[in-house]
Amino acid sequence: MKTGTQLFACPGPTNYPSDVLQALAHEASDLGDPDLVAAFTRSQRRLKQLVGTDEALLMYTSSRHGAWHAALTNLFSPGDCVVFIHSGFHAQAWYESAGELGLEARLLGTAPRTEFDPQGLADLLRTDLGHCIKAVCLVHNEAATGVVQDLSTVRNLLDEYGHPALYLVDAVSSMGCMPINAARFGVDVLPGTGQKGLMLPVGMGFNTVSDKAMQAHRRAGFTKGWSIPGQLSLYCQSRTHASNSVSAMYLHEQQGVRALKSLVRRHFDVVVATGLGELEGCSFRIRHMGDFNASMVFSVIASVEAGMALLGIKFRKGAAQIAVDRFTAEAQAAGIQEEAAGC
């Protein structure tokens, strides 16, 4: 007999809050219904506020990949040079999709477990006197590795060298989870989707589009690191660049990830995600975005620790207690202790 509630900790699609589930039970609306038009207009306005833009926002019936495809085909012509910052599985996939479309896609290698080294991009921009590079593309929060990139780095380099390339930022797993301001960082196109931090069903993609990107659209030619063997560690090695919406855990030279995922799901009803791409088989991921509270995070960490102990995976015990202690300290700093005492 199934008991309790499954703790779904995969980094997308995320679990739905109860009010979203209730809204899904609503009957279909006519496309001309004034209430639907008002809801659509309100959603667009609030999405713009969320990502910090007052320019165009285009919505699609699609996933992340549909938003990527729309951005690439509406901005460029076959043979255009587009640079992708390699930060993990999703950056690689975005780069490959550009190559399949006929773009001259360049993948700029980076240190995979921390922020990217800006020197390689600086060299490209400094020597691109003819401005052949049409865009630089960056995944803000790499959900496959749990590493966050600083949006100001690319923007500052483009400004420093006076380069007119467009700036594209994938905010799929960061929007709604961490601050994003497209206007502040001069982001020209920001692909996003509703199935992660927005806690919506799969099927809504969108792009914010700057005036500069709109001008490019009119010219477009398309048809319209180190590890300790046998131990567990956070894949991202830079604390300041560690994602606050997904954590990728690294099991160096271990092949017990699938067994771990199966065990914690079967015995503790906790679902974690396995690694993607090069991290498949040696990494698992825990999502802490969306409809997810502190007690759920504690339970997931404790269940994973128990699963690793049962499988004989080496790790430093006590992560669940550390999480509780850190939360308690932050809560006390925020005055929650005094608040509770007054009840």
C-alpha positions as CSV (number, residue, x, y, z in Angstrom):
1,M,0.0,0.0,0.0
2,K,1.4,3.4,-1.0
3,T,1.7,5.8,2.0
4,G,2.7,9.4,2.4
5,T,3.5,11.9,-0.3
6,Q,6.2,11.4,-2.9
7,L,8.9,14.1,-2.6
8,F,9.6,14.9,-6.3
9,A,13.0,16.5,-6.3
10,C,13.9,16.3,-10.0
11,P,14.8,19.8,-11.4
12,G,12.0,20.0,-13.8
13,P,9.2,19.5,-14.5
14,T,8.7,20.6,-10.9
15,N,5.7,19.6,-8.8
16,Y,2.7,21.8,-9.0
17,P,1.3,23.9,-6.1
18,S,-2.3,23.1,-5.1
19,D,-3.7,26.3,-6.6
20,V,-2.1,25.4,-10.0
21,L,-3.6,21.9,-9.9
22,Q,-7.0,23.5,-9.1
23,A,-6.6,25.9,-12.1
24,L,-5.9,22.9,-14.4
25,A,-9.3,21.5,-13.5
26,H,-11.0,24.6,-15.0
27,E,-12.9,24.1,-18.2
28,A,-11.5,25.3,-21.5
29,S,-12.1,28.9,-22.4
30,D,-13.0,30.4,-25.7
31,L,-10.0,32.2,-27.3
32,G,-12.1,35.4,-27.5
33,D,-13.2,35.2,-23.9
34,P,-12.5,38.6,-22.2
35,D,-11.4,36.9,-19.0
36,L,-8.8,34.8,-21.0
37,V,-7.5,37.9,-22.8
38,A,-7.2,39.7,-19.5
39,A,-5.4,36.8,-17.9
40,F,-3.0,36.5,-20.9
41,T,-2.2,40.3,-20.7
42,R,-1.7,40.1,-17.0
43,S,0.6,37.0,-17.3
44,Q,2.7,38.8,-19.9
45,R,3.1,41.9,-17.7
46,R,4.1,39.8,-14.7
47,L,6.6,37.7,-16.7
48,K,8.2,40.9,-17.8
49,Q,8.5,42.1,-14.2
50,L,9.9,38.8,-13.2
51,V,12.8,38.9,-15.7
52,G,13.3,42.7,-15.6
53,T,12.3,43.9,-19.1
54,D,9.7,46.3,-20.6
55,E,10.4,45.2,-24.2
56,A,8.7,42.5,-26.2
57,L,7.8,39.1,-24.8
58,L,6.7,36.3,-27.2
59,M,5.0,33.2,-25.8
60,Y,4.9,29.7,-27.5
61,T,3.3,26.3,-27.0
62,S,6.7,24.7,-26.6
63,S,9.4,23.6,-24.1
64,R,12.9,25.1,-23.7
65,H,13.9,23.7,-27.1
66,G,11.1,25.5,-28.9
67,A,12.2,28.8,-27.3
68,W,15.8,28.1,-28.4
69,H,14.8,27.2,-31.9
70,A,12.6,30.4,-32.2
71,A,15.5,32.6,-31.0
72,L,18.0,31.1,-33.4
73,T,15.8,31.0,-36.5
74,N,14.4,34.5,-35.9
75,L,17.7,36.3,-35.4
76,F,20.2,34.8,-37.8
77,S,21.0,33.7,-41.3
78,P,22.6,30.4,-42.4
79,G,26.4,30.6,-41.9
80,D,26.2,33.3,-39.2
81,C,28.8,32.9,-36.4
82,V,27.3,32.3,-32.9
83,V,29.4,31.7,-29.8
84,F,28.2,29.4,-27.0
85,I,29.7,29.4,-23.5
86,H,30.1,25.7,-22.6
87,S,28.8,25.3,-19.1
88,G,27.3,21.8,-19.3
89,F,24.7,19.5,-20.9
90,H,22.2,22.2,-21.9
91,A,24.7,24.6,-23.2
92,Q,26.1,21.8,-25.4
93,A,22.6,20.9,-26.6
94,W,21.9,24.6,-27.5
95,Y,25.2,24.7,-29.4
96,E,24.3,21.5,-31.3
97,S,20.9,22.7,-32.3
98,A,22.5,25.9,-33.8
99,G,24.9,23.7,-35.8
100,E,22.0,21.6,-37.1
101,L,20.3,24.8,-38.3
102,G,23.3,25.7,-40.4
103,L,24.9,28.3,-38.2
104,E,28.6,28.5,-37.7
105,A,28.3,27.5,-34.0
106,R,31.5,27.9,-31.8
107,L,31.6,26.2,-28.4
108,L,33.9,28.1,-26.0
109,G,35.4,25.6,-23.6
110,T,35.3,26.4,-19.9
111,A,36.3,25.0,-16.5
112,P,33.2,22.8,-16.1
113,R,32.8,22.9,-12.3
114,T,32.9,26.7,-11.7
115,E,32.3,30.0,-13.5
116,F,33.7,30.3,-17.0
117,D,37.1,31.9,-17.7
118,P,36.3,35.2,-19.5
119,Q,39.8,35.3,-21.2
120,G,38.8,33.0,-24.1
121,L,35.7,35.2,-24.9
122,A,37.8,38.4,-24.5
123,D,40.3,37.1,-27.1
124,L,37.6,36.3,-29.5
125,L,35.9,39.7,-29.2
126,R,39.2,41.6,-29.4
127,T,40.3,39.9,-32.6
128,D,36.9,40.0,-34.3
129,L,37.5,43.3,-36.0
130,G,35.0,42.6,-38.7
131,H,32.3,41.8,-36.2
132,C,31.7,38.3,-37.7
133,I,30.4,37.1,-34.3
134,K,26.6,37.8,-34.3
135,A,25.8,36.6,-30.8
136,V,27.1,35.2,-27.5
137,C,24.9,32.6,-25.8
138,L,25.1,31.7,-22.1
139,V,23.1,29.3,-19.9
140,H,22.5,31.3,-16.7
141,N,21.8,28.3,-14.4
142,E,23.1,24.9,-15.7
143,A,20.6,22.4,-14.3
144,A,22.8,19.5,-15.2
145,T,25.7,20.7,-13.0
146,G,24.2,23.2,-10.5
147,V,26.6,26.0,-11.6
148,V,25.4,29.6,-12.0
149,Q,27.2,32.0,-14.4
150,D,27.5,35.7,-13.7
151,L,25.4,37.6,-16.3
152,S,27.5,40.7,-16.0
153,T,30.7,39.0,-17.3
154,V,29.6,38.7,-20.9
155,R,27.9,42.0,-20.9
156,N,31.0,43.8,-19.6
157,L,33.2,42.2,-22.2
158,L,30.9,43.1,-25.1
159,D,30.8,46.7,-23.8
160,E,34.6,46.8,-23.2
161,Y,35.4,45.9,-26.8
162,G,32.5,47.8,-28.3
163,H,31.2,44.6,-29.9
164,P,27.7,44.7,-31.4
165,A,27.0,40.9,-30.9
166,L,23.6,40.0,-29.5
167,Y,23.5,38.6,-25.9
168,L,21.3,35.5,-25.5
169,V,20.7,34.1,-22.0
170,D,18.9,30.8,-21.2
171,A,17.1,31.5,-18.0
172,V,15.0,28.3,-18.0
173,S,16.0,27.0,-14.6
174,S,16.9,30.3,-13.0
175,M,13.8,32.5,-13.6
176,G,11.6,32.5,-10.5
177,C,14.5,31.1,-8.5
178,M,17.1,33.8,-8.5
179,P,17.2,37.5,-9.5
180,I,17.3,38.2,-13.2
181,N,17.2,41.6,-14.8
182,A,17.4,41.5,-18.6
183,A,17.6,45.3,-19.0
184,R,20.3,45.7,-16.4
185,F,22.6,43.2,-18.1
186,G,21.7,44.1,-21.6
187,V,20.2,40.7,-22.5
188,D,18.8,40.8,-26.0
189,V,16.9,37.5,-26.0
190,L,16.0,35.5,-22.9
191,P,14.5,32.0,-23.5
192,G,12.4,30.7,-20.7
193,T,9.8,28.1,-19.9
194,G,7.1,27.5,-17.3
195,Q,7.8,24.0,-16.1
196,K,10.6,24.8,-13.6
197,G,10.6,27.7,-11.2
198,L,7.2,28.9,-12.4
199,M,5.7,25.5,-11.3
200,L,3.5,25.1,-14.4
201,P,2.8,22.1,-16.7
202,V,5.1,21.4,-19.6
203,G,4.2,23.3,-22.7
204,M,4.9,27.0,-22.3
205,G,8.0,28.6,-23.8
206,F,8.8,32.3,-24.3
207,N,11.4,34.7,-25.3
208,T,12.0,38.3,-24.2
209,V,13.2,40.3,-27.2
210,S,15.0,43.6,-27.1
211,D,14.6,46.3,-29.8
212,K,18.1,45.5,-31.0
213,A,17.1,41.8,-31.4
214,M,14.0,42.9,-33.3
215,Q,16.1,44.8,-35.8
216,A,18.3,41.6,-36.2
217,H,15.1,39.6,-36.8
218,R,14.2,41.9,-39.7
219,R,17.5,41.1,-41.4
220,A,17.5,37.3,-40.6
221,G,17.7,35.0,-43.5
222,F,16.1,31.9,-42.1
223,T,12.6,31.0,-43.2
224,K,10.3,32.5,-40.9
225,G,38.3,20.3,-12.4
226,W,39.5,17.9,-9.7
227,S,37.7,15.3,-7.4
228,I,38.5,13.0,-4.5
229,P,38.1,9.4,-5.7
230,G,35.3,7.5,-4.0
231,Q,33.7,10.5,-2.3
232,L,30.7,12.7,-2.8
233,S,30.9,16.4,-3.5
234,L,28.9,19.2,-5.0
235,Y,29.8,19.4,-8.7
236,C,30.1,23.2,-8.6
237,Q,33.4,24.0,-6.9
238,S,32.7,27.7,-6.5
239,R,30.4,28.6,-3.6
240,T,29.5,32.0,-5.1
241,H,28.4,30.3,-8.3
242,A,26.5,27.4,-6.8
243,S,22.9,27.4,-8.0
244,N,20.1,28.0,-5.4
245,S,17.6,26.1,-7.5
246,V,19.4,22.8,-8.3
247,S,22.3,21.0,-6.7
248,A,24.3,18.5,-8.8
249,M,26.1,16.0,-6.6
250,Y,29.3,14.3,-8.0
251,L,30.2,10.7,-7.3
252,H,33.7,10.5,-8.7
253,E,34.4,7.2,-10.5
254,Q,31.2,5.7,-9.0
255,Q,28.5,3.9,-10.9
256,G,26.0,3.6,-8.1
257,V,23.8,6.6,-9.2
258,R,21.0,4.5,-10.8
259,A,20.9,2.2,-7.8
260,L,20.8,5.1,-5.5
261,K,17.9,6.7,-7.4
262,S,16.0,3.4,-7.5
263,L,16.6,2.7,-3.8
264,V,15.5,6.1,-2.4
265,R,12.4,6.1,-4.7
266,R,11.4,2.6,-3.7
267,H,12.0,2.8,0.1
268,F,11.7,6.5,0.9
269,D,9.4,7.7,-2.0
270,V,11.9,10.4,-2.9
271,V,12.7,11.1,-6.6
272,V,16.0,12.6,-7.6
273,A,17.4,13.2,-11.1
274,T,20.4,11.4,-12.6
275,G,23.2,13.3,-14.4
276,L,23.0,14.4,-18.0
277,G,25.6,14.0,-20.8
278,E,29.1,13.5,-19.5
279,L,27.8,13.4,-15.9
280,E,25.4,10.4,-16.5
281,G,26.3,7.6,-14.2
282,C,28.5,9.7,-11.8
283,S,26.1,12.5,-10.8
284,F,22.6,13.0,-9.3
285,R,20.7,16.2,-9.0
286,I,18.4,17.6,-6.3
287,R,15.9,20.3,-7.2
288,H,15.0,22.9,-4.6
289,M,13.0,25.3,-6.7
290,G,9.2,25.7,-7.1
291,D,6.7,24.4,-4.6
292,F,9.4,23.1,-2.2
293,N,9.9,24.1,1.4
294,A,12.7,23.7,4.0
295,S,11.2,20.5,5.6
296,M,11.0,18.9,2.2
297,V,14.7,19.7,1.5
298,F,15.7,18.2,4.9
299,S,13.7,15.0,4.1
300,V,15.3,14.6,0.7
301,I,18.9,15.1,2.0
302,A,18.3,12.6,4.9
303,S,16.8,10.1,2.5
304,V,19.7,10.4,0.1
305,E,22.2,10.0,3.0
306,A,20.4,6.9,4.1
307,G,20.4,5.5,0.6
308,M,24.1,6.1,0.1
309,A,24.8,4.4,3.5
310,L,22.7,1.4,2.5
311,L,24.6,1.1,-0.8
312,G,28.0,1.5,0.8
313,I,28.8,4.8,-1.1
314,K,31.5,6.8,0.7
315,F,30.4,10.3,1.8
316,R,30.9,12.7,4.7
317,K,27.8,12.1,6.9
318,G,25.8,14.8,8.5
319,A,24.6,16.9,5.5
320,A,21.0,16.8,6.8
321,Q,22.1,18.2,10.2
322,I,24.2,20.8,8.5
323,A,21.2,21.9,6.4
324,V,19.0,22.1,9.6
325,D,21.7,24.1,11.5
326,R,22.2,26.5,8.6
327,F,18.5,27.1,8.1
328,T,18.1,27.6,11.9
329,A,20.9,30.2,11.9
330,E,19.5,32.1,9.0
331,A,16.0,32.0,10.5
332,Q,17.3,33.4,13.8
333,A,19.1,36.2,11.9
334,A,15.8,37.0,10.2
335,G,14.1,37.3,13.5
336,I,11.9,34.2,13.3
337,Q,12.9,33.1,16.8
338,E,11.7,36.4,18.3
339,E,8.5,36.1,16.1
340,A,7.8,32.6,17.4
341,A,8.4,33.7,21.1
342,G,5.7,36.3,20.8
343,C,3.0,33.8,19.8
